[in-house]
Amino acid sequence: MPYPNKSSLLRYILLFACYAIIMALYVWYTSPNQVPEAYRGTAADPATFFTPERLRDSETLNAARNWIFFMSGPWEWLIYIAILAGGFARSWKEWLERYRLPIFVRFPAYVLIVNAVSFLLYLPLRILSYNLSKAYGISTQPVAGWLRDKLVAFGISYVTMLAVSAFAFWILSRGGKWWLKLWLVSIPFTVFMMYVQPVVIDPIYNKFSTLSNPALEQRILDLAAKADIPAHRVYEVDMSAKTNAMNAYVNGLGSSLRIVLWDTTLKQLTEQEILLIMAHEMGHYVMHHLEWSAVGAIGSSFVVLAFGGWLYPIIVRNRGARWGIRSISDMAALPLVLLLMSILSFVSLPVSNYISRQAEASADRYAMELIGSAEGSITMNQKMSVAVLSDIHPPLLVKWFRSDHPSDMERIIDAERFDRARGR
């Protein structure tokens, strides 16, 4: 039986340490909120709407946020590599096999072990992120509530991973073009998850109710009618117990469609600003961004599975014996599958984020056109930026890998252009 490759694991750890240092230098020397000279002193310059203290906080916090983000993917990869190269994947499988348990007991137990170990080893980054958010007054959630959410997320993740991996390894055991079969099955699964998200999963985390301001709800519904959106209710979600951030969204498909406002948004923005946010979310619906999002998810899964279907067997052939993986359908390969999926997802972020930014920018324009004015858009973006100490003009790598919305600076500039084009 092959022994754990400790030297190989050490190389991975040293490589990760070097990467961590390089990214720390990058986020430090590409300081947040660096506004181009042309926009200094304008409404897009954070110096005009942040206090000096909050501007310094934003610079420090965003450097830390960006570093944590760029650590998150490689840290997850290091966990899976350690499980494989450290011999743990093989040891856990052999330990379960010694008890001669049936496969329908061994497999869920193995998935639970992998999921639990990964969750615990990834927890330090989550704790660091939570503590930073608390320290800078963004998160308002008590530790107990935060832990509850993370445990709920772990439970949902385990059930989902168990169902998906059980089916995936069964397909793998049958051979043939397994990646194509998996992709075809992923299509109804993706649509199903988008449908149940607002009515089954979201209520587990947060409390939803009808909008507490009936007059505002009617104005929003009138706006929805103007946009030909078949909405009958606007939902309010209690987020003030968790955060000072503001948000609103439209999600779901068909009968599960929901227009949702965070209560923090209701408390901190004016009615005009709220209507602009709502019109933006309606733009996503009118332009079928929800449906295109499903199509994009299905298309990207095809690319990931096709590439993974080529790469996965090669890795198993070359490294399988060393890691205790007997075949592509061996459950000991689960950490390898998770590693490949995580890497491919991370690598694809620049493409998916670019598409998302285009959709968000078009929804911004739709909102201003629906209302007929950009009035309130500038102050809305300024308030939302200050609330979370956001980086109004992120550096290039952050924009590529982390930004799925246009920057606050870009949104403010677009609003000014809209009003100028209409002679305001």
N, C-alpha and C positions, 0 to 999 in steps of 0.2 A: 504493500500500500504506500503511495507517495506521501511524503511528509510536507507540512506547510512550507512554502517558499518564503522564509523570513527575509532573505536579502532582497527579493523582489518586492515584498511589502514595504520594506524600509525605503527602497527607491521611490515608491509611490508617495510615501509620507514626505520625503525630502522634496520631491517635485511639487507637492501641494504647498509645502512651507515656502518654497521659492515663489510660487504663484501668489500666495497670500501677501508676501512682501511687495511684489511688483504691483499688485492691485491696490495695496495701501498707499504706495507712492503715487499711483495714478489718480486716485480719488482725492489725495491731499493737494497735488499740484494742478489739478483741474478744478479749482475751487468753484463751488456752486454760485449761481446768481451773477455770473460774469456777463453783463449786458453789453452788446455792441455799442460803439460810440454813437451811432446814429440815433439810438433810443435812450441815451442818457438824459435823465430829467423829464422823460415823458411818462405817460400813464403806465407804460410797460416796464418802467424801471422800478424794481422793488424798493429802492431807496426813497421813493416818493410815497409809498403806502405801508412799508414796514417801519417800526421804530428801530433805531440803531441797535438796541439790545436784541430784538427779535430777529433782525437781519443777521447778526452774529450767530445767534442760536440756529438759524436756518442753515448757515454755512457749515457749522460744526455737525449738526444733525444729519444733513444730507451727505456729507462725506462718510459718516458712519453708516448710514442707510445703504449707500452705494456699495461700500465695502462688504457689508453683510450680504447684499444681493449677489455680488460676484463670488462670494464664498459659498453661497447656498448650493449651487449646482455641483461644483467640485467636491464640496464636503459630503454631499449625498453619494457621489461617485466613489469617494474614498471609503465610505461605509461599506458599500457593496463589494469593492475590491478587497477590503480587509476580511469580509465574510468569506470570500472565495479563496484568496491567496493565503489567508490564515488557517484554512482547513475547517472552518466552522460549518460551512454549508454541507460538506461531506459528513462531519461528525454528528450534526443534528439529524441528518437522514439516517445514518447508521444506528444512532441511539434509538430512534423510533422503530427501526426495523428489528432491533433486538427483542422488543416486546411482542413481536409477531402480531401486531394490530392490523386489522383490515385497512385497505388503502383509503376507504372513505372516512377513517379516523386519522390515519397518519398524515394524509395530505392537508386537511384543515389545521392539524396541529403544527405541521411544518410551516404553512403560510403564516400562522399566528406567531411563531417564533421569529421568523424573518421580519414580519411587520413590526413586532414589539421591539426587537433589538434596533431596527432602523429608526423607529420612533424615538426611543430613548437616547440614542447616539446623536440624533439630529436636534434634540430638545435644547441643548445649550445655545444654539443660534436663535431659536425661537424665544428663549428667555432673555437673551441679550437684546433682541429687537423689542420685546415687550417692555423691558426696563427703560430703554431709551425713550420709547413713546410715553411712558409714565413720567419720566424725569422732565420731559419738555412740555408736559401738559396737554398732550394729544389724546392719549388713552385715559379714560376715566374708569376703566373696568377693574374691580377688585381682583386680587390674585385668585380667590376661590372661583369666581365666574370665568376667569381666563382659563384656569385649569379644566373647568367643566367643559368649555368649548373645545379644548384640545382633546379631551377624552372622548367627547362625542365625535369629533372629526376622526379620531383613531378608530372608533367603532364602525363608522360609516366606511372608512377606508378599508378596514379589514373585510367587511362583508362584501364590498365591491371587488376587492382584489381576489378574494376567495372564489367568487362566482366567475370572474373573468379568467383567472388563471386555471381553474379547474377545467373550464371549457377549452381554453387555449391548449393546455397540455394533452387533453383528449384528442384534439384535432392534430397536434403534433405527432401523437402516437400512431395515427392512421396514415401518415406520410402524404405523398403527392404534393400539390401546390398548396401547402397548408397556410401560407401567408395570404393567399388570395381568398381562401375559405374564411379565414379570420376577418379579413377586410369586409367581405360580404355580410357577415354576421354583425360586424360593428356598426353597419348603417342603421338598422332599426334600433340598436342599443343606444346610439348617439341621439337619435330623434326622441327616444323614450326618456332619456335622462334630461334632455332639454324641456320636455313636457312636464316631468314630475318635479323639477327643481323648485319652482315657485310654490307649489301646493303641498309638497311632501317634505323636501329637505330644508328649505329656508325656514319654515315655522319651527323646526327643531331648535334652531339657534336663536331666533328672535320672535318677539310678540308683534303680530300684525293686527291692525284695527282699521275701522273706517276713519277717514280724515276728520280731525278734531275741529276743523274750520269749515262748516257747511257752505258758506258763501264762496270761499276759495275753491272748494271742491267743484261747485257749480261752474265757476269760471274756467277751471281746468277741463271739465267735461264739455263746456261750450267750445273750448279750443280744440278738443278732440273731435267734436262733431264737425268743426270747420275743416279739420284734416281728414274727415271721413274715416275716423277710427271708431269701431263699435265698442266703446268703453262705457260702463255703467257705474263703476266705482273707482275711487282712488284710494289706495291703501297707505296707511301711515305705519311706519315701523319704529319701534322704540329703540333707538340707538344711543340716546344721551347717557344711558347707564354704562356704555362701553367706550364712547369716543366723543370728541368735540368736532371731528371731521363732518363734512356735509356731503350729501349725495342724493341722487334720485335715479331711478332706472325703470326700464320696461323689460320684462323677460317672460318666458313661457312661449308656448305655441298653441294656436287655436283657442280652445276653451280655457286653457290655463294661463292665458295672457293676463299680466298684472301691471298696472301703473303704480309705482311705489315711491313715496317720499320719506326720507329720514326725518324724524322729528327735530333733529338738530338743524336741518335745512329750514324748517318752518320757523324755528325760533330766531335764527340769525340773519335771514334774508328778507328783503321787502317782497311785496306781492309781485311787483313787476319782474324782479329777479327770479322768483320762483316760477313764474309763467314762462320765462325764457328757458329755464332748465327743463320744464315739462315739455315745451315745444321741441327742444332738442331731442328728448327721449321719444317723442312722437315721430320725429324725423326718422329715427331708426326703424320704427314700425312701417311708416309710409314707404320708405325706400327699401323695405324688405331686408334690412340688415340682419335681423334674427334668422331668417331663412338662409341668407347667404353665409351667415356664421356656421349654420349646420352643414351647408355644402362645403365650406372651407375646412371644417373639422373632418368631414368625410374624405375630402381630397388629400388633406395632409396625412391622415392615417394611412391612406393608400401608399403615399410616398415612403412614410416611415416603415410600414410593414414590408413593402417591396425591397427597400434597402436592407432592412433588418433580416428579411428572408434570405438574402444573399450572404450577409455578414455573419449571422448567428451560427450557421452550421460550420463555417470556416473556423470560428473561435473555438467551438466545441471540439472540432477535430484536432486543433493545435494545442489547446489548453485543457481540454476536458479531463484527460487522465490525471494531470497535475492537480486539478481542483476537485476530483472525485465525481465528475459528471460522465455517466456512462453513455448517454445518448441525448439527442435534442429534446426528448420527451421525459427525461429524468427530472424529478422535482428538485434535485440539488441544483439545477440550472436556473431556478427562479431568481436568485440575486443577479445572475448574468443578464437575464431578460430585463429586469428592472433597471440595471445599469445601462443597457443599450437604449431603452426607451427614454431614460432621463437625459442621456447625452444627445440623442437625436432631437428631443424636444427643445433642449437648450440651444442647440445649433440653429434650429429653425426660427428662433425668436426674432431675429432681425426682419425676416420676411413677414411673419404673422403680425408683428408690431407695426410695420410699415402699412400693411393693409388696414389694420385697425385705426391707425392715425388718419388715414384717408377717409374712412367711414365716419369717424368722429368729427372731422373738419366739415364734411358734407352735412352732417346733422346740425352743426353750429349754423351753417349758412341757411339751412331749411328753417331753423327756429327764428332767425331774424327776418326771413322773408314771410313766414306765417304771421308773425306779429306785426311786421311792417316797419320794424325799428330795431336798432341795436341798443336802445336805451336800457340801462341796467346791466348790460353785458360786461362792461369794464369793471364796474364796482363788484359785480358778482364774482368774477374771476379773481379780483384782488382779495375779497373777503375769504374765498375758499382757499386761496394760496396762503394767506396769513394763518388761517385756522389749523393747517397741517404743516406749516413752515416749509412749504414745497420749494423746490428749486425751479425758479421761473424760467431758466434757460440752461438745461442740463448739458453736460459735455457729450461728445459724439458717441462714445461707447455706451454711455448710460442711455442715450436716446435710442440707439439701435437695439439694445438688449432689454431695456426696462420700460421704455415709454410707449404705452399703447394708446395714449392721447396726445394731441398737440400740446406743446408747452404752454404755460400760462401766458408767456410773452407773445407767442404766436396767436393765441386766441384774442388777446387784447388788441393786437395790431389789426387782426381781421375785423374786429368789431368797429374800430376807428375807420377802416377803409370802407366798410359797409355804409356807415353814416355819411362819410364824405361823398360817396358815390351818389347819395340821395340828397346832397346839398344841405345836410344838417350841421 
